[in-house]
Every structure is written in structure tokens, then in C-alpha cells.
Amino acid sequence: MSGQPDLSLYGRAREAAELYAALTDGGPRTVELTGFAGVGKTALAREVALWTGRETGWPVHRIAARPAPGLPHLAAHAPENRPFLLVLDSPADAAGEAGEAALGVPEGAGEGPGAPGAAVPSVVEAGAAGAQVVEAVGERWPKARILLVGRAPAPVRVDHRLALAPLLPLAACGADAPDPAYELLTAAVGRLGPSVHPRSADGPRIAELARLLDGLPRSLEAAAHWFPLAPPGELLEAARAHPLLLTEPPWRQGGVPGCVRAAVRAVAELPDAPARLLSWAAGRERPWTPAEAPLSRWEAGRAVRDLLARGLVHRCGPDGLRLLTAVTAAVSPLQESITAAKLPAFVPHGISHHN
């Protein structure tokens, strides 16, 4: 590769430090990292794993969280009486999310995520598998530190949980100041070459475009590939009309956006109360609070925590919440046209003058 830093790590210094501290503080620990597809879980897990290995000298291993009673790789390579870090990757993410397969640990240091095209387990199946492996590792290697990565919390006791939110500050809804999502998008565009590097005058348009794309690193990197084809103003107009148009690069246009497929799957796997809250929130154009939801205070609180852990909603201002755009599509009538691959094509008008 080019040796350039992973764009998905933009704005993640605080989360990286939090995970590192949680893994290295005190004795054996299990730490969980959850979030929506494309938010950067695997990139962050890779960075923290490499950081932990460098600073502590612990061996780093990675396996997929599938049922593996014998854990043959660890049995052959993991130290018996000293700490090591095990990154336990959800097979749902590893098999179902292109570009997030490798954690960058030394060759032979862990099992792969499974054969390409393998069936992607449900979040319940993945969580149960993760819980089984965590329990087996804890019994066999009591000094192990475990970083469990998945789309939703696993049914297992953990010492620390971090829900990875989109790259949007609390004031992102309506804020004009640049934010990490803006920085990631401009960096991704800049990597395409000096001829398409954004001008400073385009800053406000790019910042709004980054927010319309929910601050998801994968969507932002995909949108960057549209910049050689059209000026930022035209891209912003297209995103205002239909933000999902730019969540895939131009050469993938015409199919169901990956973020929508992930959202449809995530919504289908929700428990009852979070699903009801999501259906209610999908019809609201402005940010909302748990107190407004048609659920009891206790139900609403638990449902919001579940949705935040899965990354299906993000905070908007000090108290407000908003659904990701892809999640809104997954629970609205728009889903029917999107999942039928009828998303309207975007044909830029500025191709001839933006080279």
C-alpha cells in the first residue's frame, strides 16, 4: 500500500486512547467495541492492537468470533502464563464488510474471517459465538486481554464498552465549523491528486456534505471519488436531494448502497422496544429526545442505549438524537425503491469543466 495513514482513523484519538487504557489498565479485561457498518471499528481495533503490542510487548492475536471449542490457533501460539491481546472480530463484520478483513497483525498471528461469500451470521448468532469464545479464552488463558469487535453488544460480561459513533461533533446538526468528518472528506479528496484538491472557498459546502453523509468514514471515502466528476456545489445539491447517492463510488452506482443493506439487516435484528422507537423516530424531521418517545421512560432509556450501541442513531446537540440517513431509509417507504435497486442515478453536469 502507499504507507499513508488510514483515513478511518481521522478524529479517533480519544476513542483510541480510551480503548488502550481499558485494555492495559489493571488485570485481565474484556473490552467491547461496537458500531454501525463503515464507522471504522476494524481500523480502530487494528490501530489499538498495534499500539498495545508496541507499548506492552504483548503478543497480538486475532480470530473470528465463531464457535471454535478447541481454538486451535491460540492453543498453538498463545503464551500460557503471560498477558497477550486477543482481537475477537465478529464474523458478521469480517465476512460482510468489504475492506475490513485484515487487522494488520503479523502473518500467521490469527485466523482469517472466513471464506469469501460465506453466509453472514445474524447479530444474535455472532454475539453468541463471541460470548462462547470469550468464556473459553478466559478459562484457558486467564491473563488474556480481549477486544471484542461487533455490530451490537454480545451477551457476555465485559469490563468496558465503547460504542463508536459517526465522525460528527455534538453540535454537528446545524453547525458551520469544520469537524473530523469534514477533515476526512477533504483528505480523501486530496489523495486523488492536486487537480481535484478542494478550494478553501468550498469549505462550507464540503462540511455540509460530510454531515449529510452521516460522518461515516466509508461513505465519506466513497463520496471523495465523485469530486473529479463534479464541483462541490453540484455534489452538495445531489446529496441534499438524496444523500444515499454519494455513499458508493461512481463505478458502483446503480445497486443497493452498502450502508442501506447494513441498515436493513440491523433493523431486522432489533429487539421489540428499539424497533418501535426507531419506527417512530423515522417520521421525525428534527432531532428528538427519549422523553418524546411513545414508550415508558424506562423502555425509552434502554432502547436508546441499545440503538446508540449499534450505531443506528447519533447524538445531535447536547440532548437530541437523530437516525442515520441509511437507517431512516431502512424503516421508511423509501426502502422499497432502494432495495429494488431503483435509486436514481446521479449524472454530474460538471464533468467537462472540472478536470
C-alpha positions in Angstrom: 0.0 0.0 0.0 1.0 3.7 -0.1 2.0 3.8 3.6 -0.4 6.7 4.1 -2.4 6.7 7.4 -5.8 5.0 7.4 -8.4 7.7 6.8 -10.8 5.9 9.0 -8.7 7.0 12.0 -9.4 10.7 11.5 -10.8 12.1 14.7 -10.4 8.9 16.6 -7.6 9.9 19.0 -9.9 10.0 22.0 -11.5 6.6 21.3 -8.1 5.0 20.6 -6.8 6.3 24.0 -9.9 5.1 25.7 -9.6 1.6 24.3 -5.9 1.4 25.0 -6.4 2.4 28.6 -9.3 0.0 29.1 -7.2 -2.9 27.7 -4.0 -2.2 29.6 -5.3 -0.9 33.0 -5.2 -3.5 35.8 -5.6 -7.2 35.3 -7.2 -9.3 32.6 -10.0 -7.5 30.9 -12.6 -7.9 28.2 -13.3 -4.7 26.2 -16.1 -4.4 23.6 -16.2 -2.1 20.5 -19.5 -1.8 18.7 -20.9 0.4 15.9 -22.6 0.6 12.6 -21.1 -0.8 9.4 -18.5 1.5 7.9 -17.9 3.6 11.0 -14.3 2.4 11.4 -14.4 -0.3 14.0 -11.9 -2.6 12.4 -9.5 0.3 11.5 -9.6 1.4 15.2 -9.2 -2.1 16.5 -6.2 -2.6 14.3 -4.6 0.7 15.4 -5.2 0.0 19.1 -3.9 -3.6 18.7 -0.7 -2.5 17.1 -0.3 0.3 19.7 -0.8 -2.1 22.6 1.6 -4.6 21.1 4.3 -2.0 20.7 3.9 -0.4 24.1 3.4 -3.5 26.2 5.4 -6.1 24.3 2.3 -8.5 24.4 1.7 -10.8 21.5 -1.3 -9.8 19.5 -3.7 -12.5 18.0 -6.8 -12.2 16.0 -9.6 -14.7 15.4 -13.2 -14.5 14.2 -15.9 -14.9 16.8 -17.3 -18.1 15.5 -17.8 -21.2 17.7 -14.4 -22.9 18.0 -14.3 -25.1 21.0 -10.6 -26.1 20.5 -9.4 -22.6 19.5 -6.6 -24.4 17.6 -4.6 -21.3 16.6 -4.4 -19.9 20.1 -3.6 -23.3 21.6 -0.6 -23.4 19.3 0.6 -19.9 19.6 -0.7 -18.0 22.7 1.5 -17.8 25.8 0.2 -19.8 28.8 1.4 -17.7 31.7 1.8 -14.1 30.5 -0.6 -11.5 29.0 -1.5 -11.3 25.4 -4.1 -9.4 23.4 -6.8 -11.2 21.5 -8.8 -9.2 19.0 -12.1 -11.1 18.5 -13.7 -10.0 15.3 -17.4 -10.6 14.6 -17.8 -12.9 11.6 -20.7 -10.8 10.5 -18.4 -7.8 10.1 -15.5 -9.8 8.8 -17.5 -11.7 6.1 -19.9 -9.0 5.3 -17.9 -5.8 5.1 -15.5 -5.4 2.2 -12.3 -3.8 3.1 -12.4 -4.6 6.8 -10.9 -8.1 6.8 -7.3 -7.5 7.8 -6.2 -6.3 11.2 -2.5 -5.8 10.3 -1.1 -8.3 12.8 1.9 -10.4 11.7 1.2 -13.2 9.2 0.1 -16.3 11.0 -0.9 -14.4 14.1 -4.6 -15.2 13.8 -7.3 -17.0 11.9 -8.9 -15.3 8.9 -12.5 -14.1 8.9 -13.8 -17.0 6.8 -14.1 -17.8 3.1 -15.3 -15.0 0.8 -19.0 -15.3 0.2 -19.6 -17.2 3.4 -23.0 -16.7 4.9 -23.1 -13.8 7.3 -24.5 -14.7 10.7 -27.1 -12.7 12.4 -26.0 -10.3 15.2 -27.6 -12.8 17.7 -25.5 -15.7 16.2 -22.4 -13.6 16.2 -22.9 -12.4 19.7 -23.5 -15.9 21.0 -20.3 -17.1 19.2 -18.4 -14.2 20.7 -19.6 -15.0 24.2 -18.6 -18.6 23.8 -15.1 -17.7 22.7 -14.7 -15.1 25.4 -15.7 -17.7 28.0 -13.3 -20.3 26.6 -10.4 -18.0 26.4 -11.0 -16.7 29.9 -10.9 -20.3 31.3 -7.8 -21.4 29.3 -5.8 -18.2 29.3 -6.7 -16.2 32.5 -4.1 -13.4 31.7 -5.5 -12.7 28.2 -6.9 -9.2 27.3 -9.8 -9.4 24.8 -11.0 -6.8 22.4 -14.4 -7.9 21.1 -15.5 -6.1 17.9 -19.0 -6.4 16.6 -22.2 -4.6 15.3 -24.0 -5.0 18.6 -23.3 -5.8 22.3 -22.6 -9.5 22.8 -24.4 -11.4 25.6 -21.2 -11.6 27.8 -19.9 -9.7 30.8 -17.3 -7.0 29.7 -15.2 -4.6 31.7 -15.6 -1.7 29.3 -17.8 -0.9 26.3 -17.3 1.7 23.6 -19.9 2.5 21.0 -18.1 4.0 18.1 -20.2 7.0 16.9 -20.0 8.7 13.5 -17.5 11.4 13.0 -19.8 14.2 14.0 -19.4 16.5 17.0 -22.3 17.1 19.3 -23.0 20.4 17.6 -22.9 18.9 14.1 -26.6 19.3 13.4 -26.6 22.8 12.0 -23.1 23.7 13.0 -20.9 25.6 10.4 -17.5 24.8 11.9 -15.3 22.1 10.2 -15.3 18.8 12.1 -13.5 15.4 11.8 -15.9 14.3 9.0 -15.0 17.4 7.0 -11.3 16.7 7.6 -11.6 13.1 6.5 -13.5 14.0 3.3 -11.1 16.7 2.3 -8.1 14.4 3.0 -9.7 11.7 0.9 -10.3 14.1 -2.0 -6.7 15.4 -1.7 -5.4 11.9 -2.1 -6.9 11.8 -5.6 -4.4 14.4 -6.9 -3.8 18.2 -6.8 -6.2 18.9 -9.7 -9.2 18.0 -7.5 -8.0 19.3 -4.2 -10.8 21.3 -2.6 -10.5 25.1 -2.5 -10.9 26.9 0.8 -14.0 28.6 -0.6 -15.6 25.2 -0.8 -15.2 24.5 2.9 -18.8 25.2 4.0 -20.2 23.1 1.2 -17.9 20.2 2.0 -18.7 20.4 5.7 -22.4 20.2 5.0 -21.9 17.3 2.6 -19.9 15.4 5.2 -22.7 15.9 7.7 -25.3 14.7 5.1 -23.2 11.6 4.7 -23.6 10.9 8.5 -19.9 11.3 9.1 -19.4 7.6 8.3 -15.8 7.1 7.1 -16.7 4.5 4.5 -19.4 6.8 2.9 -17.0 9.8 3.1 -14.3 7.9 1.3 -16.7 6.8 -1.4 -18.0 10.3 -1.9 -14.5 11.6 -2.4 -14.4 9.7 -5.7 -17.2 12.0 -7.1 -15.1 15.1 -6.8 -13.2 14.6 -10.1 -16.5 14.5 -11.8 -18.4 17.5 -10.4 -17.7 20.6 -8.3 -18.6 20.5 -4.6 -21.7 22.7 -5.1 -23.2 20.2 -7.5 -22.4 17.3 -5.3 -24.0 19.1 -2.3 -27.2 19.7 -4.3 -27.3 16.0 -5.2 -26.7 15.0 -1.6 -29.4 17.4 -0.4 -31.9 15.7 -2.7 -30.7 12.2 -1.9 -27.7 11.7 0.4 -27.5 8.0 -0.3 -26.5 8.7 -3.9 -22.9 9.5 -2.9 -22.4 6.7 -0.4 -21.0 4.5 -3.1 -18.2 5.5 -5.6 -19.3 6.2 -9.2 -18.4 2.8 -10.5 -20.8 1.1 -8.1 -23.7 3.3 -8.8 -27.0 1.5 -9.6 -27.1 -1.1 -6.9 -28.3 -1.0 -3.3 -25.9 1.1 -1.3 -23.9 -0.9 1.2 -24.9 1.3 4.1 -28.6 0.6 3.3 -28.1 -3.1 3.1 -26.3 -2.9 6.5 -29.2 -0.8 7.9 -31.9 -3.1 6.7 -30.1 -6.0 8.3 -29.5 -4.1 11.6 -33.2 -3.0 11.8 -34.4 -6.5 11.2 -32.3 -7.8 14.1 -33.6 -5.2 16.7 -35.5 -6.2 19.8 -39.0 -5.0 20.1 -38.7 -1.7 22.0 -35.7 -0.3 20.0 -37.6 -1.3 16.8 -40.7 0.6 17.9 -38.6 3.6 18.9 -36.8 3.5 15.5 -40.1 3.4 13.6 -41.4 6.4 15.5 -38.2 8.4 15.1 -38.0 7.7 11.3 -41.0 10.0 10.8 -39.4 13.0 12.5 -37.5 15.6 10.6 -35.9 17.3 13.6 -33.8 15.9 16.4 -35.7 14.2 19.2 -35.2 13.2 22.8 -36.1 10.0 24.7 -38.7 11.9 26.7 -40.7 12.5 23.5 -40.8 8.8 22.5 -44.1 6.9 22.8 -42.5 4.5 25.3 -42.2 4.4 29.1 -39.2 6.3 30.5 -37.5 3.0 31.4 -38.2 1.4 28.0 -37.1 4.6 26.1 -33.9 4.8 28.0 -32.9 1.2 27.4 -34.0 1.4 23.7 -31.8 4.5 23.2 -28.8 2.8 24.8 -29.3 -0.2 22.5 -29.6 2.0 19.4 -26.5 4.0 20.3 -24.5 0.8 20.9 -25.4 -0.4 17.5 -24.7 3.0 15.9 -28.1 3.4 14.4 -28.7 6.8 16.0 -26.2 9.6 16.7 -26.3 12.5 19.2 -27.3 15.8 17.8 -26.7 18.7 20.2 -26.5 18.2 24.0 -29.7 16.3 24.3 -31.0 15.5 20.8 -30.8 12.3 18.8 -31.2 11.6 15.1 -31.3 8.4 13.0 -28.6 7.8 10.4 -29.8 8.5 6.9 -29.4 4.9 5.9 -31.4 3.8 8.9 -34.2 6.2 8.1 -34.3 4.7 4.6 -34.4 1.2 6.0 -37.6 1.9 8.0 -39.4 4.1 5.6 -41.3 3.6 2.4 -38.2 4.6 0.5 -36.7 1.2 1.4 -38.9 -0.5 -1.2 -37.3 1.5 -4.1 -33.8 1.3 -2.7 -33.8 -2.4 -2.1 -35.2 -2.9 -5.6 -32.0 -1.1 -6.9 -34.1 1.8 -8.2 -32.1 4.5 -6.5 -31.9 7.3 -9.1 -28.7 7.7 -11.0 -26.6 10.8 -10.4 -25.2 12.2 -13.7 -22.9 15.2 -12.9 -23.2 18.2 -15.1 -19.7 19.5 -14.4 -17.6 16.7 -15.8 -16.4 18.7 -18.7 -15.3 21.7 -16.7 -14.0 20.1 -13.5 -10.8 18.4 -14.7 
